[in-house]
Amino acid sequence: MTIATPSCRLFHVPDKRRPSPPSPRFAKFRGLWLTPCAVLLVLGLSACAEPDNKIVQPAMKNPAVSAQASRLTTSNPSDSSRRSVGTYRAQRIAGDFADYASLQRFIDQMVQKHGFERENLMGVFSQARRKNWTLDYLAKSDQGLKGKPATGGWTRYREKFLDERHISAGVDFARRHRAALQRATRQYGVPEEYILGILAVETTFGSYVGKDRILDALTTLGFDYARRGDYFRGELENFLVMSRDEGLDPVKPVGSYAGAMGLGQFMPSSFLKWAVDFNGDGRRDLWNAEDAIGSVANYFAQHGWQAGQPVTTPLQTSGAVNLEPGIETQYSLDALQQAGLRPVSPCNSQGPLRLLQLRYANYDQYLIGHPNFYTITRYNHSTYYAMTVHEMAQAIKHRL
């Protein structure tokens, strides 16, 4: 969620039996696959969201509404209503977070920094519920963060998404939303198949966008998940500002267990920066297919997508590979060739190149990751995630 900053998904949870992760979309995995949800929270979080989650004034202050998020309406909004999120009021915080001094300090910050009403926020947080399952899950996932990608890891990761269910759903979605996809490609220069690739991996085109209330997810992770608490408190801040600016009831929206929202699993910081009203109805609604299409395309464009340029180029190897693979290290084409790695086809070497390693059961495959590949990883900072989006895009395009 995304980490686009969207994302962040607490991304990819196409199967309702699996928990939903973030995204515009998240962390630096170097291809390490834990589970779909851990990809998100191993965090640096997706599309969904990037490490920098400072409040950014949204480009448009439009009220967002959808089946997933209720809009608040008032005939003559007062100054008080403009400083509130919802109609909640309380003299003190009740419920699961009643005795959290850190939450009281957070409310003080929101009052001082953003002009919220104290009693309003105490009423909102009295509705929040602690997600114990999420904390237990992340405690187990954090134990597996270290280490290099395992043998066969790419095969296991890939097979979770590159199947008939995802591809067929992509073809059907593309046919139903062809006009919006073509318009997004014209406007942002991002091929429609890569927009489809993101939506396939994140939520299988909206078939599962998550079931956790955003307020519950972000409050739990912000105040009870020590390893990434600062990040999630920042996203909670963004979520409350987003809810106020967009006229949302903050208790209503649901998404992933890490707070990612909509078909593209944007984190709140990504929403503020990159969500767009693509269907022209005056609302930015990430649960709406057209707005999700435009928002993902805008996310890619703002993160450096180069129209007409390649994404990957396979490499031939001669002997052991002694260069460090991953998205954080840059190479020139000459440096790769001097190390015994040669492109199997003519290679456009413009821009910094990354060395990608895909670990199958019996061998490793190496590829060049071009700048467009790196752009995909801004949605989720994982080689395997970006490669899955790339292959999904090609599979859907082949079927259209």
C-alpha positions as CSV (number, residue, x, y, z in Angstrom):
1,M,0.0,0.0,0.0
2,T,0.9,1.8,-3.5
3,I,3.8,1.0,0.0
4,A,0.5,3.2,-4.1
5,T,2.8,5.1,-1.2
6,P,0.1,3.6,-2.4
7,S,1.2,0.6,-1.3
8,C,0.8,0.0,0.5
9,R,-1.4,-3.5,0.2
10,L,-1.3,-4.8,3.1
11,F,-1.4,-6.0,-0.1
12,H,-2.2,-9.1,-1.9
13,V,-4.9,-11.1,-0.4
14,P,-6.8,-12.5,-3.3
15,D,-8.1,-15.5,-1.3
16,K,-10.7,-14.7,1.3
17,R,-9.1,-17.3,3.5
18,R,-6.0,-15.3,3.7
19,P,-5.6,-12.1,5.6
20,S,-5.4,-8.9,3.6
21,P,-2.0,-7.1,3.5
22,P,-1.0,-3.1,2.2
23,S,0.9,-1.3,-2.0
24,P,0.3,1.9,-3.5
25,R,1.7,-0.1,-2.0
26,F,6.0,-1.8,1.2
27,A,9.4,-2.9,2.4
28,K,12.7,-3.9,1.2
29,F,12.6,-7.6,0.7
30,R,15.2,-8.3,-1.9
31,G,12.8,-11.0,-3.1
32,L,12.1,-12.6,0.2
33,W,8.7,-14.2,0.3
34,L,7.1,-14.8,3.6
35,T,3.3,-14.7,2.9
36,P,1.2,-12.3,1.0
37,C,0.5,-10.3,4.1
38,A,4.1,-10.3,5.3
39,V,5.1,-8.8,2.0
40,L,3.2,-5.9,3.0
41,L,4.3,-5.6,6.5
42,V,7.8,-6.5,6.3
43,L,7.3,-3.2,5.5
44,G,8.3,-0.3,4.1
45,L,4.7,-0.9,3.1
46,S,3.3,-0.9,-0.6
47,A,1.7,1.3,-3.0
48,C,0.7,1.6,-1.1
49,A,2.9,3.8,1.0
50,E,6.5,4.9,1.3
51,P,8.6,5.5,4.4
52,D,7.9,9.2,4.2
53,N,4.3,9.5,5.3
54,K,4.3,13.2,6.2
55,I,1.0,15.0,5.8
56,V,0.6,16.3,2.3
57,Q,-2.2,18.6,1.3
58,P,-4.4,16.6,-1.2
59,A,-4.5,18.0,-4.7
60,M,-8.3,17.9,-4.6
61,K,-10.5,18.2,-1.5
62,N,-13.4,16.3,-2.8
63,P,-15.8,14.2,-0.6
64,A,-15.2,10.5,-1.2
65,V,-18.0,8.0,-0.9
66,S,-18.4,4.4,-1.7
67,A,-20.0,1.2,-0.5
68,Q,-17.0,0.8,1.8
69,A,-16.9,4.4,3.3
70,S,-19.8,6.4,4.4
71,R,-19.9,10.2,3.8
72,L,-21.0,12.6,6.4
73,T,-23.4,15.3,5.1
74,T,-24.6,18.5,6.8
75,S,-26.7,21.3,5.3
76,N,-24.7,24.1,6.8
77,P,-21.4,22.8,8.1
78,S,-20.2,24.8,11.0
79,D,-16.6,25.6,11.9
80,S,-16.9,22.9,14.5
81,S,-17.8,20.3,11.9
82,R,-14.8,21.2,9.7
83,R,-12.6,20.4,12.7
84,S,-14.3,17.0,13.4
85,V,-14.4,13.6,11.9
86,G,-17.8,12.1,12.4
87,T,-20.3,13.0,15.1
88,Y,-18.5,11.2,17.9
89,R,-18.0,12.9,21.2
90,A,-16.6,11.7,24.6
91,Q,-15.1,13.3,27.6
92,R,-12.5,10.5,27.8
93,I,-11.4,7.5,25.8
94,A,-13.3,4.3,26.5
95,G,-12.9,0.8,25.1
96,D,-9.7,-1.1,24.2
97,F,-7.4,2.0,24.1
98,A,-8.8,3.7,27.2
99,D,-5.5,3.7,29.2
100,Y,-3.0,4.5,26.5
101,A,-1.0,7.6,27.5
102,S,0.6,7.5,24.0
103,L,-2.8,7.8,22.4
104,Q,-3.6,10.8,24.6
105,R,-0.4,12.4,23.4
106,F,-1.3,11.6,19.8
107,I,-4.7,13.4,20.3
108,D,-2.9,16.4,21.7
109,Q,-0.7,16.5,18.6
110,M,-3.8,16.3,16.3
111,V,-5.5,19.1,18.2
112,Q,-2.4,21.3,18.1
113,K,-1.1,20.5,14.6
114,H,-4.4,20.1,12.7
115,G,-7.0,21.8,14.8
116,F,-9.1,18.8,15.6
117,E,-11.6,18.8,18.5
118,R,-10.3,16.9,21.4
119,E,-13.7,15.5,22.5
120,N,-14.4,14.5,18.9
121,L,-11.2,12.4,18.7
122,M,-11.8,10.8,22.1
123,G,-15.2,9.8,20.8
124,V,-13.6,8.3,17.6
125,F,-11.0,6.4,19.5
126,S,-13.6,5.0,21.9
127,Q,-14.9,3.1,18.8
128,A,-11.5,1.6,18.0
129,R,-10.9,-2.1,18.7
130,R,-7.5,-3.8,19.3
131,K,-6.6,-6.4,16.6
132,N,-4.9,-9.0,18.6
133,W,-4.7,-11.5,15.7
134,T,-2.8,-8.9,13.7
135,L,-0.2,-8.4,16.4
136,D,0.3,-12.2,16.9
137,Y,0.7,-12.7,13.1
138,L,3.2,-9.9,12.7
139,A,5.2,-11.2,15.7
140,K,5.7,-14.5,13.9
141,S,6.4,-12.9,10.5
142,D,9.0,-10.6,12.0
143,Q,11.0,-13.7,13.0
144,G,11.5,-14.6,9.3
145,L,12.6,-11.2,8.0
146,K,16.3,-12.0,7.9
147,G,18.1,-14.1,5.3
148,K,18.4,-14.5,1.6
149,P,15.6,-15.6,-0.8
150,A,15.2,-19.3,-0.3
151,T,15.7,-21.9,-3.1
152,G,12.4,-22.2,-5.0
153,G,11.1,-19.1,-3.4
154,W,10.2,-17.5,-6.7
155,T,8.3,-20.6,-7.9
156,R,6.2,-20.6,-4.7
157,Y,5.5,-16.9,-4.8
158,R,4.6,-16.8,-8.5
159,E,2.1,-19.7,-8.3
160,K,0.0,-17.8,-5.8
161,F,-1.0,-15.3,-8.5
162,L,-0.1,-16.5,-12.0
163,D,-3.1,-18.8,-12.3
164,E,-6.3,-19.0,-14.4
165,R,-8.4,-17.3,-11.8
166,H,-6.4,-14.1,-11.7
167,I,-5.8,-14.0,-15.5
168,S,-9.4,-14.6,-16.4
169,A,-10.5,-12.0,-13.9
170,G,-8.1,-9.6,-15.5
171,V,-9.4,-10.2,-18.9
172,D,-13.0,-9.7,-17.8
173,F,-12.2,-6.6,-15.9
174,A,-10.3,-5.2,-18.8
175,R,-13.2,-5.7,-21.2
176,R,-15.7,-4.1,-18.8
177,H,-13.4,-1.1,-18.2
178,R,-11.7,-0.7,-21.5
179,A,-12.5,2.9,-22.0
180,A,-11.1,4.0,-18.6
181,L,-8.0,1.9,-19.1
182,Q,-7.3,3.3,-22.5
183,R,-7.9,6.8,-21.2
184,A,-5.5,6.2,-18.3
185,T,-2.8,5.0,-20.8
186,R,-3.2,8.1,-22.9
187,Q,-3.2,10.5,-19.9
188,Y,-0.4,9.0,-17.9
189,G,1.6,7.0,-20.4
190,V,1.2,3.7,-18.4
191,P,0.2,0.6,-20.4
192,E,-3.2,-0.7,-19.3
193,E,-1.8,-4.2,-18.7
194,Y,0.4,-2.9,-15.8
195,I,-2.5,-1.2,-14.2
196,L,-4.3,-4.5,-14.5
197,G,-1.3,-6.3,-13.0
198,I,-1.4,-4.2,-9.9
199,L,-5.1,-4.7,-9.4
200,A,-4.8,-8.4,-9.9
201,V,-2.1,-8.9,-7.3
202,E,-3.5,-6.5,-4.8
203,T,-7.2,-7.5,-4.6
204,T,-8.1,-9.6,-7.7
205,F,-9.9,-6.6,-9.1
206,G,-11.8,-5.8,-5.9
207,S,-13.0,-9.3,-5.1
208,Y,-11.3,-9.0,-1.7
209,V,-10.4,-5.5,-0.5
210,G,-10.1,-6.5,3.2
211,K,-12.4,-6.7,6.1
212,D,-10.7,-4.8,8.9
213,R,-11.8,-1.3,9.8
214,I,-9.0,1.1,8.9
215,L,-9.4,2.8,12.3
216,D,-8.9,-0.5,14.2
217,A,-5.9,-1.5,12.0
218,L,-4.0,1.8,12.2
219,T,-4.7,2.4,15.9
220,T,-3.5,-1.2,16.8
221,L,-0.4,-1.0,14.7
222,G,0.4,2.6,15.7
223,F,0.3,2.0,19.4
224,D,1.0,-1.7,19.9
225,Y,3.4,-2.7,17.1
226,A,6.8,-1.4,18.4
227,R,8.8,-2.2,15.3
228,R,6.8,0.0,13.0
229,G,4.8,2.1,15.3
230,D,6.1,5.4,14.1
231,Y,5.1,4.6,10.5
232,F,1.6,3.5,11.4
233,R,1.0,6.5,13.7
234,G,1.9,8.7,10.7
235,E,-0.6,6.8,8.6
236,L,-3.3,7.2,11.3
237,E,-2.6,10.9,11.2
238,N,-3.0,10.9,7.5
239,F,-6.2,8.8,7.7
240,L,-7.9,11.3,10.1
241,V,-6.9,14.2,7.9
242,M,-8.1,12.4,4.8
243,S,-11.4,11.5,6.6
244,R,-12.0,15.1,7.6
245,D,-11.0,16.6,4.2
246,E,-13.1,14.0,2.2
247,G,-16.1,14.1,4.5
248,L,-15.8,10.4,5.6
249,D,-17.0,8.8,8.8
250,P,-13.6,7.4,10.1
251,V,-15.2,4.4,11.8
252,K,-16.8,3.1,8.6
253,P,-14.0,2.4,5.9
254,V,-12.6,-1.1,5.8
255,G,-9.5,-2.5,4.2
256,S,-6.5,-4.6,4.9
257,Y,-5.2,-5.4,8.3
258,A,-2.5,-2.8,7.8
259,G,-4.8,0.0,6.8
260,A,-4.6,-0.2,3.0
261,M,-7.7,0.7,1.0
262,G,-9.6,0.0,-2.1
263,L,-8.9,-2.0,-5.3
264,G,-5.3,-0.7,-5.4
265,Q,-4.7,-0.9,-1.6
266,F,-3.5,2.6,-1.1
267,M,-2.3,3.6,2.3
268,P,-3.7,7.0,3.6
269,S,-0.5,8.9,2.7
270,S,-0.7,7.5,-0.8
271,F,-4.3,8.6,-1.0
272,L,-3.5,12.2,-0.1
273,K,-0.7,12.3,-2.6
274,W,-1.8,10.3,-5.6
275,A,-5.5,9.4,-5.6
276,V,-7.5,11.0,-8.4
277,D,-11.1,11.5,-9.4
278,F,-10.9,9.6,-12.7
279,N,-14.6,9.2,-13.4
280,G,-15.3,12.9,-13.0
281,D,-18.1,12.6,-10.4
282,G,-16.4,15.0,-7.9
283,R,-15.2,12.2,-5.6
284,R,-12.0,10.3,-5.1
285,D,-13.2,6.8,-4.3
286,L,-10.6,4.0,-4.3
287,W,-13.4,1.4,-4.1
288,N,-14.6,2.6,-7.5
289,A,-13.0,0.8,-10.5
290,E,-12.4,3.9,-12.6
291,D,-10.9,6.0,-9.8
292,A,-8.7,3.0,-8.9
293,I,-7.5,2.7,-12.5
294,G,-6.6,6.4,-12.7
295,S,-5.0,6.4,-9.2
296,V,-2.7,3.5,-10.0
297,A,-1.7,5.0,-13.3
298,N,-1.0,8.4,-11.6
299,Y,1.0,6.6,-9.0
300,F,3.2,5.0,-11.6
301,A,3.6,8.2,-13.6
302,Q,4.6,10.2,-10.5
303,H,7.2,7.5,-9.7
304,G,9.0,7.7,-13.0
305,W,7.3,5.3,-15.5
306,Q,8.9,5.8,-18.9
307,A,6.4,5.2,-21.7
308,G,7.6,2.8,-24.4
309,Q,10.7,1.6,-22.4
310,P,11.4,-2.0,-21.4
311,V,10.7,-3.5,-18.0
312,T,13.1,-6.5,-17.9
313,T,15.7,-8.2,-20.1
314,P,16.8,-11.8,-19.4
315,L,20.5,-12.5,-19.0
316,Q,22.7,-15.3,-20.0
317,T,25.3,-16.3,-17.4
318,S,28.7,-17.9,-17.7
319,G,29.8,-19.3,-14.4
320,A,29.1,-18.1,-10.9
321,V,27.5,-14.7,-10.5
322,N,29.5,-12.5,-8.0
323,L,27.4,-9.3,-8.2
324,E,24.9,-8.4,-5.5
325,P,21.3,-8.8,-6.9
326,G,18.4,-6.6,-5.7
327,I,16.6,-3.4,-6.3
328,E,18.9,-1.3,-4.1
329,T,22.1,-1.8,-6.1
330,Q,22.6,-0.1,-9.5
331,Y,24.8,-1.3,-12.4
332,S,25.8,-0.2,-15.8
333,L,25.4,-2.5,-18.8
334,D,29.2,-2.7,-19.1
335,A,29.5,-3.7,-15.4
336,L,27.1,-6.6,-15.9
337,Q,28.8,-7.7,-19.1
338,Q,32.2,-7.7,-17.5
339,A,30.8,-9.9,-14.8
340,G,29.8,-12.5,-17.4
341,L,26.1,-11.5,-17.7
342,R,24.9,-10.8,-21.2
343,P,21.5,-9.8,-22.4
344,V,19.7,-12.4,-24.5
345,S,18.3,-9.6,-26.7
346,P,19.4,-6.1,-27.6
347,C,19.2,-4.0,-24.4
348,N,18.2,-0.4,-24.0
349,S,20.7,0.6,-21.2
350,Q,19.3,4.0,-20.6
351,G,19.1,4.8,-16.9
352,P,20.4,2.8,-13.9
353,L,20.0,-1.0,-14.1
354,R,19.2,-3.5,-11.4
355,L,20.3,-7.2,-11.3
356,L,17.3,-9.4,-10.5
357,Q,17.6,-12.9,-9.2
358,L,14.7,-15.3,-9.4
359,R,15.2,-18.5,-7.4
360,Y,13.6,-21.6,-8.9
361,A,13.8,-25.1,-7.3
362,N,16.8,-26.2,-9.5
363,Y,18.4,-23.0,-10.8
364,D,18.5,-19.3,-10.5
365,Q,17.5,-17.0,-13.3
366,Y,19.0,-13.5,-13.7
367,L,17.5,-10.5,-15.5
368,I,18.1,-6.8,-15.9
369,G,15.6,-4.7,-14.2
370,H,15.1,-1.4,-16.1
371,P,13.9,1.8,-14.6
372,N,10.3,0.8,-15.3
373,F,10.8,-2.3,-13.2
374,Y,12.1,-0.1,-10.4
375,T,9.0,2.0,-10.7
376,I,6.8,-1.0,-10.0
377,T,8.8,-1.7,-6.9
378,R,7.8,1.7,-5.6
379,Y,4.4,0.2,-5.1
380,N,5.8,-2.7,-3.1
381,H,9.5,-2.9,-2.4
382,S,10.0,-6.5,-3.5
383,T,11.6,-8.0,-6.5
384,Y,9.2,-10.9,-6.5
385,Y,6.2,-8.6,-6.2
386,A,7.2,-6.5,-9.1
387,M,8.1,-9.5,-11.3
388,T,4.7,-11.0,-10.6
389,V,3.0,-7.8,-11.6
390,H,5.1,-7.8,-14.8
391,E,4.3,-11.4,-15.7
392,M,0.7,-10.9,-14.8
393,A,0.5,-7.9,-17.1
394,Q,2.0,-9.9,-20.0
395,A,-0.4,-12.8,-19.4
396,I,-3.5,-10.6,-19.4
397,K,-2.3,-8.7,-22.5
398,H,-1.7,-12.0,-24.3
399,R,-5.3,-13.0,-23.7
400,L,-7.0,-9.7,-24.7
